[in-house]
Amino acid sequence: MAIVQLIIGGQKYTVSCGDGQEEALKRSAALLDERVSQVKKAGHVPEALGLVMGGLLLANDLNEARAKLQSQNGAAPALETLKNAAENLEKTADRISVVAERLENA
């Protein structure tokens, strides 16, 4: 297991991931950080809610991309890639949920 330092919404998080998955996790965190920053610009929200809302924005992007791919002919290979990305996003979201829960209980 690898340990990765991430900054999301101005907060530092230390998370573990499978060996070799560090860069993918950092890219996912950067996308989430971008969305959380958008949420925070819209108004003051608690940290955990900002993480959830950022994750929901990413999930919406993913759903829109899936729908677009499904409407295209011959999209099966791209759809498989998108499915893998969705699975990685779900794993990242699970990790974020654990961190958010810990913050709420702290």
Backbone as XML, in Angstrom:
<?xml version="1.0"?>
<chain id="A" units="angstrom">
  <residue number="1" name="MET">
    <atom name="N" x="0.845" y="-1.185" z="0.000"/>
    <atom name="CA" x="0.000" y="0.000" z="0.000"/>
    <atom name="C" x="0.887" y="1.243" z="0.000"/>
  </residue>
  <residue number="2" name="ALA">
    <atom name="N" x="0.486" y="2.189" z="-0.816"/>
    <atom name="CA" x="1.193" y="3.461" z="-0.890"/>
    <atom name="C" x="0.412" y="4.508" z="-0.088"/>
  </residue>
  <residue number="3" name="ILE">
    <atom name="N" x="1.115" y="5.473" z="0.444"/>
    <atom name="CA" x="0.519" y="6.583" z="1.187"/>
    <atom name="C" x="0.686" y="7.834" z="0.335"/>
  </residue>
  <residue number="4" name="VAL">
    <atom name="N" x="-0.411" y="8.590" z="0.156"/>
    <atom name="CA" x="-0.397" y="9.774" z="-0.685"/>
    <atom name="C" x="-0.944" y="10.958" z="0.095"/>
  </residue>
  <residue number="5" name="GLN">
    <atom name="N" x="-0.282" y="12.093" z="-0.028"/>
    <atom name="CA" x="-0.743" y="13.346" z="0.571"/>
    <atom name="C" x="-1.552" y="14.095" z="-0.484"/>
  </residue>
  <residue number="6" name="LEU">
    <atom name="N" x="-2.778" y="14.484" z="-0.154"/>
    <atom name="CA" x="-3.649" y="15.203" z="-1.069"/>
    <atom name="C" x="-4.118" y="16.492" z="-0.418"/>
  </residue>
  <residue number="7" name="ILE">
    <atom name="N" x="-4.379" y="17.481" z="-1.234"/>
    <atom name="CA" x="-4.998" y="18.711" z="-0.750"/>
    <atom name="C" x="-6.296" y="18.895" z="-1.524"/>
  </residue>
  <residue number="8" name="ILE">
    <atom name="N" x="-7.394" y="18.886" z="-0.788"/>
    <atom name="CA" x="-8.717" y="19.049" z="-1.378"/>
    <atom name="C" x="-9.455" y="20.104" z="-0.574"/>
  </residue>
  <residue number="9" name="GLY">
    <atom name="N" x="-9.896" y="21.130" z="-1.261"/>
    <atom name="CA" x="-10.624" y="22.198" z="-0.578"/>
    <atom name="C" x="-9.786" y="22.905" z="0.466"/>
  </residue>
  <residue number="10" name="GLY">
    <atom name="N" x="-8.488" y="22.957" z="0.240"/>
    <atom name="CA" x="-7.598" y="23.633" z="1.179"/>
    <atom name="C" x="-7.204" y="22.792" z="2.375"/>
  </residue>
  <residue number="11" name="GLN">
    <atom name="N" x="-7.672" y="21.567" z="2.449"/>
    <atom name="CA" x="-7.362" y="20.681" z="3.562"/>
    <atom name="C" x="-6.425" y="19.573" z="3.095"/>
  </residue>
  <residue number="12" name="LYS">
    <atom name="N" x="-5.500" y="19.192" z="3.962"/>
    <atom name="CA" x="-4.580" y="18.105" z="3.645"/>
    <atom name="C" x="-5.175" y="16.785" z="4.125"/>
  </residue>
  <residue number="13" name="TYR">
    <atom name="N" x="-5.035" y="15.780" z="3.271"/>
    <atom name="CA" x="-5.511" y="14.451" z="3.595"/>
    <atom name="C" x="-4.402" y="13.452" z="3.278"/>
  </residue>
  <residue number="14" name="THR">
    <atom name="N" x="-4.235" y="12.486" z="4.140"/>
    <atom name="CA" x="-3.305" y="11.397" z="3.904"/>
    <atom name="C" x="-4.141" y="10.156" z="3.680"/>
  </residue>
  <residue number="15" name="VAL">
    <atom name="N" x="-3.996" y="9.571" z="2.487"/>
    <atom name="CA" x="-4.793" y="8.403" z="2.148"/>
    <atom name="C" x="-3.881" y="7.309" z="1.616"/>
  </residue>
  <residue number="16" name="SER">
    <atom name="N" x="-4.352" y="6.101" z="1.697"/>
    <atom name="CA" x="-3.591" y="4.989" z="1.146"/>
    <atom name="C" x="-4.244" y="4.520" z="-0.141"/>
  </residue>
  <residue number="17" name="CYS">
    <atom name="N" x="-3.432" y="3.929" z="-0.988"/>
    <atom name="CA" x="-3.930" y="3.385" z="-2.244"/>
    <atom name="C" x="-3.022" y="2.240" z="-2.659"/>
  </residue>
  <residue number="18" name="GLY">
    <atom name="N" x="-3.434" y="1.503" z="-3.649"/>
    <atom name="CA" x="-2.629" y="0.413" z="-4.154"/>
    <atom name="C" x="-1.346" y="0.930" z="-4.782"/>
  </residue>
  <residue number="19" name="ASP">
    <atom name="N" x="-0.298" y="0.152" z="-4.674"/>
    <atom name="CA" x="0.960" y="0.533" z="-5.302"/>
    <atom name="C" x="0.734" y="0.769" z="-6.788"/>
  </residue>
  <residue number="20" name="GLY">
    <atom name="N" x="1.303" y="1.850" z="-7.295"/>
    <atom name="CA" x="1.154" y="2.197" z="-8.697"/>
    <atom name="C" x="-0.072" y="3.045" z="-9.001"/>
  </residue>
  <residue number="21" name="GLN">
    <atom name="N" x="-0.933" y="3.244" z="-8.028"/>
    <atom name="CA" x="-2.149" y="4.030" z="-8.229"/>
    <atom name="C" x="-2.016" y="5.477" z="-7.752"/>
  </residue>
  <residue number="22" name="GLU">
    <atom name="N" x="-0.828" y="5.849" z="-7.324"/>
    <atom name="CA" x="-0.634" y="7.171" z="-6.728"/>
    <atom name="C" x="-1.004" y="8.315" z="-7.675"/>
  </residue>
  <residue number="23" name="GLU">
    <atom name="N" x="-0.514" y="8.252" z="-8.904"/>
    <atom name="CA" x="-0.767" y="9.340" z="-9.846"/>
    <atom name="C" x="-2.245" y="9.435" z="-10.213"/>
  </residue>
  <residue number="24" name="ALA">
    <atom name="N" x="-2.896" y="8.302" z="-10.386"/>
    <atom name="CA" x="-4.328" y="8.308" z="-10.695"/>
    <atom name="C" x="-5.106" y="8.931" z="-9.535"/>
  </residue>
  <residue number="25" name="LEU">
    <atom name="N" x="-4.726" y="8.611" z="-8.314"/>
    <atom name="CA" x="-5.394" y="9.166" z="-7.146"/>
    <atom name="C" x="-5.160" y="10.674" z="-7.074"/>
  </residue>
  <residue number="26" name="LYS">
    <atom name="N" x="-3.951" y="11.115" z="-7.359"/>
    <atom name="CA" x="-3.653" y="12.555" z="-7.347"/>
    <atom name="C" x="-4.467" y="13.294" z="-8.404"/>
  </residue>
  <residue number="27" name="ARG">
    <atom name="N" x="-4.605" y="12.688" z="-9.590"/>
    <atom name="CA" x="-5.418" y="13.320" z="-10.638"/>
    <atom name="C" x="-6.879" y="13.399" z="-10.216"/>
  </residue>
  <residue number="28" name="SER">
    <atom name="N" x="-7.375" y="12.345" z="-9.605"/>
    <atom name="CA" x="-8.759" y="12.347" z="-9.119"/>
    <atom name="C" x="-8.950" y="13.405" z="-8.045"/>
  </residue>
  <residue number="29" name="ALA">
    <atom name="N" x="-7.988" y="13.507" z="-7.152"/>
    <atom name="CA" x="-8.062" y="14.503" z="-6.086"/>
    <atom name="C" x="-8.039" y="15.917" z="-6.664"/>
  </residue>
  <residue number="30" name="ALA">
    <atom name="N" x="-7.246" y="16.126" z="-7.715"/>
    <atom name="CA" x="-7.183" y="17.447" z="-8.339"/>
    <atom name="C" x="-8.532" y="17.822" z="-8.955"/>
  </residue>
  <residue number="31" name="LEU">
    <atom name="N" x="-9.201" y="16.851" z="-9.578"/>
    <atom name="CA" x="-10.530" y="17.103" z="-10.128"/>
    <atom name="C" x="-11.523" y="17.435" z="-9.016"/>
  </residue>
  <residue number="32" name="LEU">
    <atom name="N" x="-11.468" y="16.677" z="-7.932"/>
    <atom name="CA" x="-12.359" y="16.924" z="-6.813"/>
    <atom name="C" x="-12.065" y="18.277" z="-6.190"/>
  </residue>
  <residue number="33" name="ASP">
    <atom name="N" x="-10.793" y="18.610" z="-6.037"/>
    <atom name="CA" x="-10.409" y="19.901" z="-5.471"/>
    <atom name="C" x="-10.980" y="21.045" z="-6.308"/>
  </residue>
  <residue number="34" name="GLU">
    <atom name="N" x="-10.940" y="20.896" z="-7.617"/>
    <atom name="CA" x="-11.485" y="21.916" z="-8.514"/>
    <atom name="C" x="-12.972" y="22.116" z="-8.257"/>
  </residue>
  <residue number="35" name="ARG">
    <atom name="N" x="-13.692" y="21.017" z="-8.123"/>
    <atom name="CA" x="-15.138" y="21.101" z="-7.889"/>
    <atom name="C" x="-15.460" y="21.642" z="-6.498"/>
  </residue>
  <residue number="36" name="VAL">
    <atom name="N" x="-14.713" y="21.211" z="-5.495"/>
    <atom name="CA" x="-14.933" y="21.710" z="-4.135"/>
    <atom name="C" x="-14.677" y="23.214" z="-4.096"/>
  </residue>
  <residue number="37" name="SER">
    <atom name="N" x="-13.661" y="23.673" z="-4.806"/>
    <atom name="CA" x="-13.377" y="25.108" z="-4.869"/>
    <atom name="C" x="-14.543" y="25.866" z="-5.491"/>
  </residue>
  <residue number="38" name="GLN">
    <atom name="N" x="-15.167" y="25.283" z="-6.510"/>
    <atom name="CA" x="-16.342" y="25.910" z="-7.121"/>
    <atom name="C" x="-17.476" y="26.030" z="-6.105"/>
  </residue>
  <residue number="39" name="VAL">
    <atom name="N" x="-17.675" y="24.972" z="-5.330"/>
    <atom name="CA" x="-18.733" y="24.984" z="-4.322"/>
    <atom name="C" x="-18.451" y="26.055" z="-3.277"/>
  </residue>
  <residue number="40" name="LYS">
    <atom name="N" x="-17.209" y="26.140" z="-2.823"/>
    <atom name="CA" x="-16.850" y="27.100" z="-1.793"/>
    <atom name="C" x="-16.993" y="28.538" z="-2.284"/>
  </residue>
  <residue number="41" name="LYS">
    <atom name="N" x="-16.727" y="28.775" z="-3.571"/>
    <atom name="CA" x="-16.885" y="30.118" z="-4.132"/>
    <atom name="C" x="-18.341" y="30.558" z="-4.118"/>
  </residue>
  <residue number="42" name="ALA">
    <atom name="N" x="-19.252" y="29.603" z="-4.236"/>
    <atom name="CA" x="-20.676" y="29.906" z="-4.272"/>
    <atom name="C" x="-21.210" y="30.329" z="-2.902"/>
  </residue>
  <residue number="43" name="GLY">
    <atom name="N" x="-20.516" y="29.989" z="-1.849"/>
    <atom name="CA" x="-20.954" y="30.347" z="-0.505"/>
    <atom name="C" x="-20.293" y="29.464" z="0.525"/>
  </residue>
  <residue number="44" name="HIS">
    <atom name="N" x="-20.364" y="29.886" z="1.778"/>
    <atom name="CA" x="-19.731" y="29.124" z="2.857"/>
    <atom name="C" x="-20.539" y="27.853" z="3.120"/>
  </residue>
  <residue number="45" name="VAL">
    <atom name="N" x="-19.866" y="26.730" z="3.022"/>
    <atom name="CA" x="-20.484" y="25.439" z="3.336"/>
    <atom name="C" x="-19.531" y="24.682" z="4.254"/>
  </residue>
  <residue number="46" name="PRO">
    <atom name="N" x="-20.062" y="23.850" z="5.129"/>
    <atom name="CA" x="-19.189" y="23.022" z="5.971"/>
    <atom name="C" x="-18.309" y="22.129" z="5.095"/>
  </residue>
  <residue number="47" name="GLU">
    <atom name="N" x="-17.161" y="21.790" z="5.606"/>
    <atom name="CA" x="-16.179" y="21.018" z="4.838"/>
    <atom name="C" x="-16.753" y="19.725" z="4.283"/>
  </residue>
  <residue number="48" name="ALA">
    <atom name="N" x="-17.420" y="18.961" z="5.117"/>
    <atom name="CA" x="-17.964" y="17.677" z="4.670"/>
    <atom name="C" x="-18.986" y="17.874" z="3.557"/>
  </residue>
  <residue number="49" name="LEU">
    <atom name="N" x="-19.840" y="18.867" z="3.686"/>
    <atom name="CA" x="-20.839" y="19.131" z="2.658"/>
    <atom name="C" x="-20.171" y="19.580" z="1.357"/>
  </residue>
  <residue number="50" name="GLY">
    <atom name="N" x="-19.115" y="20.367" z="1.466"/>
    <atom name="CA" x="-18.375" y="20.782" z="0.280"/>
    <atom name="C" x="-17.789" y="19.593" z="-0.464"/>
  </residue>
  <residue number="51" name="LEU">
    <atom name="N" x="-17.268" y="18.615" z="0.292"/>
    <atom name="CA" x="-16.733" y="17.404" z="-0.329"/>
    <atom name="C" x="-17.827" y="16.605" z="-1.019"/>
  </residue>
  <residue number="52" name="VAL">
    <atom name="N" x="-18.961" y="16.485" z="-0.358"/>
    <atom name="CA" x="-20.073" y="15.733" z="-0.948"/>
    <atom name="C" x="-20.570" y="16.430" z="-2.209"/>
  </residue>
  <residue number="53" name="MET">
    <atom name="N" x="-20.744" y="17.734" z="-2.134"/>
    <atom name="CA" x="-21.242" y="18.476" z="-3.294"/>
    <atom name="C" x="-20.239" y="18.408" z="-4.449"/>
  </residue>
  <residue number="54" name="GLY">
    <atom name="N" x="-18.958" y="18.516" z="-4.148"/>
    <atom name="CA" x="-17.935" y="18.387" z="-5.185"/>
    <atom name="C" x="-17.982" y="17.022" z="-5.836"/>
  </residue>
  <residue number="55" name="GLY">
    <atom name="N" x="-18.149" y="15.982" z="-5.020"/>
    <atom name="CA" x="-18.267" y="14.626" z="-5.547"/>
    <atom name="C" x="-19.500" y="14.463" z="-6.419"/>
  </residue>
  <residue number="56" name="LEU">
    <atom name="N" x="-20.595" y="15.096" z="-6.028"/>
    <atom name="CA" x="-21.812" y="15.022" z="-6.825"/>
    <atom name="C" x="-21.644" y="15.734" z="-8.170"/>
  </residue>
  <residue number="57" name="LEU">
    <atom name="N" x="-20.931" y="16.840" z="-8.178"/>
    <atom name="CA" x="-20.661" y="17.528" z="-9.444"/>
    <atom name="C" x="-19.842" y="16.644" z="-10.375"/>
  </residue>
  <residue number="58" name="LEU">
    <atom name="N" x="-18.849" y="15.965" z="-9.823"/>
    <atom name="CA" x="-18.050" y="15.043" z="-10.640"/>
    <atom name="C" x="-18.896" y="13.882" z="-11.143"/>
  </residue>
  <residue number="59" name="ALA">
    <atom name="N" x="-19.746" y="13.351" z="-10.281"/>
    <atom name="CA" x="-20.616" y="12.251" z="-10.688"/>
    <atom name="C" x="-21.551" y="12.699" z="-11.808"/>
  </residue>
  <residue number="60" name="ASN">
    <atom name="N" x="-22.033" y="13.929" z="-11.731"/>
    <atom name="CA" x="-22.884" y="14.456" z="-12.791"/>
    <atom name="C" x="-22.114" y="14.542" z="-14.107"/>
  </residue>
  <residue number="61" name="ASP">
    <atom name="N" x="-20.877" y="15.015" z="-14.050"/>
    <atom name="CA" x="-20.035" y="15.051" z="-15.250"/>
    <atom name="C" x="-19.879" y="13.655" z="-15.836"/>
  </residue>
  <residue number="62" name="LEU">
    <atom name="N" x="-19.651" y="12.697" z="-14.972"/>
    <atom name="CA" x="-19.474" y="11.319" z="-15.410"/>
    <atom name="C" x="-20.741" y="10.779" z="-16.062"/>
  </residue>
  <residue number="63" name="ASN">
    <atom name="N" x="-21.879" y="11.046" z="-15.457"/>
    <atom name="CA" x="-23.148" y="10.589" z="-16.030"/>
    <atom name="C" x="-23.396" y="11.217" z="-17.397"/>
  </residue>
  <residue number="64" name="GLU">
    <atom name="N" x="-23.087" y="12.491" z="-17.536"/>
    <atom name="CA" x="-23.259" y="13.156" z="-18.827"/>
    <atom name="C" x="-22.330" y="12.547" z="-19.876"/>
  </residue>
  <residue number="65" name="ALA">
    <atom name="N" x="-21.094" y="12.263" z="-19.481"/>
    <atom name="CA" x="-20.145" y="11.652" z="-20.413"/>
    <atom name="C" x="-20.605" y="10.251" z="-20.817"/>
  </residue>
  <residue number="66" name="ARG">
    <atom name="N" x="-21.127" y="9.500" z="-19.868"/>
    <atom name="CA" x="-21.645" y="8.157" z="-20.174"/>
    <atom name="C" x="-22.780" y="8.229" z="-21.186"/>
  </residue>
  <residue number="67" name="ALA">
    <atom name="N" x="-23.709" y="9.136" z="-20.951"/>
    <atom name="CA" x="-24.850" y="9.271" z="-21.847"/>
    <atom name="C" x="-24.379" y="9.646" z="-23.249"/>
  </residue>
  <residue number="68" name="LYS">
    <atom name="N" x="-23.426" y="10.526" z="-23.338"/>
    <atom name="CA" x="-22.899" y="10.934" z="-24.642"/>
    <atom name="C" x="-22.240" y="9.752" z="-25.349"/>
  </residue>
  <residue number="69" name="LEU">
    <atom name="N" x="-21.453" y="8.982" z="-24.619"/>
    <atom name="CA" x="-20.790" y="7.827" z="-25.216"/>
    <atom name="C" x="-21.785" y="6.769" z="-25.667"/>
  </residue>
  <residue number="70" name="GLN">
    <atom name="N" x="-22.806" y="6.554" z="-24.878"/>
    <atom name="CA" x="-23.802" y="5.538" z="-25.225"/>
    <atom name="C" x="-24.571" y="5.920" z="-26.479"/>
  </residue>
  <residue number="71" name="SER">
    <atom name="N" x="-24.693" y="7.214" z="-26.732"/>
    <atom name="CA" x="-25.433" y="7.652" z="-27.903"/>
    <atom name="C" x="-24.599" y="7.575" z="-29.178"/>
  </residue>
  <residue number="72" name="GLN">
    <atom name="N" x="-23.299" y="7.392" z="-29.041"/>
    <atom name="CA" x="-22.422" y="7.298" z="-30.203"/>
    <atom name="C" x="-22.303" y="5.842" z="-30.652"/>
  </residue>
  <residue number="73" name="ASN">
    <atom name="N" x="-22.146" y="5.665" z="-31.936"/>
    <atom name="CA" x="-21.950" y="4.307" z="-32.471"/>
    <atom name="C" x="-20.538" y="3.844" z="-32.186"/>
  </residue>
  <residue number="74" name="GLY">
    <atom name="N" x="-20.379" y="2.547" z="-31.904"/>
    <atom name="CA" x="-19.051" y="1.975" z="-31.689"/>
    <atom name="C" x="-18.363" y="2.509" z="-30.448"/>
  </residue>
  <residue number="75" name="ALA">
    <atom name="N" x="-19.122" y="2.833" z="-29.417"/>
    <atom name="CA" x="-18.548" y="3.439" z="-28.223"/>
    <atom name="C" x="-18.119" y="2.410" z="-27.186"/>
  </residue>
  <residue number="76" name="ALA">
    <atom name="N" x="-18.171" y="1.133" z="-27.493"/>
    <atom name="CA" x="-17.881" y="0.101" z="-26.498"/>
    <atom name="C" x="-16.498" y="0.233" z="-25.873"/>
  </residue>
  <residue number="77" name="PRO">
    <atom name="N" x="-15.396" y="0.405" z="-26.641"/>
    <atom name="CA" x="-14.083" y="0.543" z="-25.998"/>
    <atom name="C" x="-13.996" y="1.785" z="-25.100"/>
  </residue>
  <residue number="78" name="ALA">
    <atom name="N" x="-14.543" y="2.885" z="-25.571"/>
    <atom name="CA" x="-14.523" y="4.106" z="-24.765"/>
    <atom name="C" x="-15.387" y="3.936" z="-23.521"/>
  </residue>
  <residue number="79" name="LEU">
    <atom name="N" x="-16.484" y="3.223" z="-23.669"/>
    <atom name="CA" x="-17.370" y="2.988" z="-22.531"/>
    <atom name="C" x="-16.675" y="2.168" z="-21.455"/>
  </residue>
  <residue number="80" name="GLU">
    <atom name="N" x="-15.867" y="1.209" z="-21.863"/>
    <atom name="CA" x="-15.113" y="0.405" z="-20.898"/>
    <atom name="C" x="-14.119" y="1.282" z="-20.144"/>
  </residue>
  <residue number="81" name="THR">
    <atom name="N" x="-13.462" y="2.176" z="-20.866"/>
    <atom name="CA" x="-12.529" y="3.115" z="-20.223"/>
    <atom name="C" x="-13.272" y="3.994" z="-19.234"/>
  </residue>
  <residue number="82" name="LEU">
    <atom name="N" x="-14.430" y="4.470" z="-19.629"/>
    <atom name="CA" x="-15.241" y="5.305" z="-18.750"/>
    <atom name="C" x="-15.717" y="4.517" z="-17.535"/>
  </residue>
  <residue number="83" name="LYS">
    <atom name="N" x="-16.060" y="3.262" z="-17.738"/>
    <atom name="CA" x="-16.475" y="2.408" z="-16.618"/>
    <atom name="C" x="-15.343" y="2.273" z="-15.605"/>
  </residue>
  <residue number="84" name="ASN">
    <atom name="N" x="-14.119" y="2.076" z="-16.103"/>
    <atom name="CA" x="-12.970" y="1.995" z="-15.202"/>
    <atom name="C" x="-12.771" y="3.304" z="-14.451"/>
  </residue>
  <residue number="85" name="ALA">
    <atom name="N" x="-12.939" y="4.413" z="-15.148"/>
    <atom name="CA" x="-12.811" y="5.718" z="-14.501"/>
    <atom name="C" x="-13.881" y="5.890" z="-13.421"/>
  </residue>
  <residue number="86" name="ALA">
    <atom name="N" x="-15.087" y="5.431" z="-13.711"/>
    <atom name="CA" x="-16.177" y="5.523" z="-12.734"/>
    <atom name="C" x="-15.869" y="4.700" z="-11.497"/>
  </residue>
  <residue number="87" name="GLU">
    <atom name="N" x="-15.311" y="3.509" z="-11.702"/>
    <atom name="CA" x="-14.949" y="2.673" z="-10.560"/>
    <atom name="C" x="-13.886" y="3.354" z="-9.704"/>
  </residue>
  <residue number="88" name="ASN">
    <atom name="N" x="-12.904" y="3.975" z="-10.362"/>
    <atom name="CA" x="-11.871" y="4.706" z="-9.616"/>
    <atom name="C" x="-12.476" y="5.879" z="-8.870"/>
  </residue>
  <residue number="89" name="LEU">
    <atom name="N" x="-13.420" y="6.584" z="-9.503"/>
    <atom name="CA" x="-14.080" y="7.703" z="-8.858"/>
    <atom name="C" x="-14.880" y="7.238" z="-7.650"/>
  </residue>
  <residue number="90" name="GLU">
    <atom name="N" x="-15.546" y="6.099" z="-7.777"/>
    <atom name="CA" x="-16.311" y="5.561" z="-6.656"/>
    <atom name="C" x="-15.393" y="5.209" z="-5.485"/>
  </residue>
  <residue number="91" name="LYS">
    <atom name="N" x="-14.234" y="4.634" z="-5.781"/>
    <atom name="CA" x="-13.279" y="4.311" z="-4.720"/>
    <atom name="C" x="-12.796" y="5.583" z="-4.036"/>
  </residue>
  <residue number="92" name="THR">
    <atom name="N" x="-12.518" y="6.607" z="-4.848"/>
    <atom name="CA" x="-12.075" y="7.884" z="-4.289"/>
    <atom name="C" x="-13.182" y="8.496" z="-3.442"/>
  </residue>
  <residue number="93" name="ALA">
    <atom name="N" x="-14.409" y="8.433" z="-3.929"/>
    <atom name="CA" x="-15.542" y="8.975" z="-3.177"/>
    <atom name="C" x="-15.718" y="8.244" z="-1.854"/>
  </residue>
  <residue number="94" name="ASP">
    <atom name="N" x="-15.509" y="6.937" z="-1.850"/>
    <atom name="CA" x="-15.591" y="6.180" z="-0.600"/>
    <atom name="C" x="-14.548" y="6.659" z="0.394"/>
  </residue>
  <residue number="95" name="ARG">
    <atom name="N" x="-13.329" y="6.886" z="-0.101"/>
    <atom name="CA" x="-12.265" y="7.380" z="0.780"/>
    <atom name="C" x="-12.615" y="8.755" z="1.326"/>
  </residue>
  <residue number="96" name="ILE">
    <atom name="N" x="-13.162" y="9.608" z="0.461"/>
    <atom name="CA" x="-13.541" y="10.960" z="0.879"/>
    <atom name="C" x="-14.643" y="10.891" z="1.919"/>
  </residue>
  <residue number="97" name="SER">
    <atom name="N" x="-15.578" y="9.976" z="1.743"/>
    <atom name="CA" x="-16.666" y="9.827" z="2.716"/>
    <atom name="C" x="-16.123" y="9.442" z="4.087"/>
  </residue>
  <residue number="98" name="VAL">
    <atom name="N" x="-15.152" y="8.563" z="4.101"/>
    <atom name="CA" x="-14.534" y="8.147" z="5.364"/>
    <atom name="C" x="-13.875" y="9.349" z="6.026"/>
  </residue>
  <residue number="99" name="VAL">
    <atom name="N" x="-13.145" y="10.135" z="5.249"/>
    <atom name="CA" x="-12.465" y="11.314" z="5.799"/>
    <atom name="C" x="-13.494" y="12.318" z="6.303"/>
  </residue>
  <residue number="100" name="ALA">
    <atom name="N" x="-14.539" y="12.557" z="5.506"/>
    <atom name="CA" x="-15.573" y="13.510" z="5.910"/>
    <atom name="C" x="-16.268" y="13.068" z="7.194"/>
  </residue>
  <residue number="101" name="GLU">
    <atom name="N" x="-16.541" y="11.779" z="7.304"/>
    <atom name="CA" x="-17.173" y="11.249" z="8.514"/>
    <atom name="C" x="-16.276" y="11.449" z="9.728"/>
  </residue>
  <residue number="102" name="ARG">
    <atom name="N" x="-14.977" y="11.209" z="9.541"/>
    <atom name="CA" x="-14.039" y="11.413" z="10.643"/>
    <atom name="C" x="-14.004" y="12.872" z="11.064"/>
  </residue>
  <residue number="103" name="LEU">
    <atom name="N" x="-14.056" y="13.775" z="10.082"/>
    <atom name="CA" x="-14.045" y="15.203" z="10.402"/>
    <atom name="C" x="-15.297" y="15.602" z="11.159"/>
  </residue>
  <residue number="104" name="GLU">
    <atom name="N" x="-16.438" y="15.077" z="10.745"/>
    <atom name="CA" x="-17.680" y="15.391" z="11.436"/>
    <atom name="C" x="-17.694" y="14.865" z="12.855"/>
  </residue>
  <residue number="105" name="ASN">
    <atom name="N" x="-17.056" y="13.741" z="13.086"/>
    <atom name="CA" x="-17.043" y="13.126" z="14.419"/>
    <atom name="C" x="-15.926" y="13.641" z="15.296"/>
  </residue>
  <residue number="106" name="ALA">
    <atom name="N" x="-15.030" y="14.439" z="14.732"/>
    <atom name="CA" x="-13.883" y="14.946" z="15.505"/>
    <atom name="C" x="-14.300" y="16.059" z="16.440"/>
  </residue>
</chain>
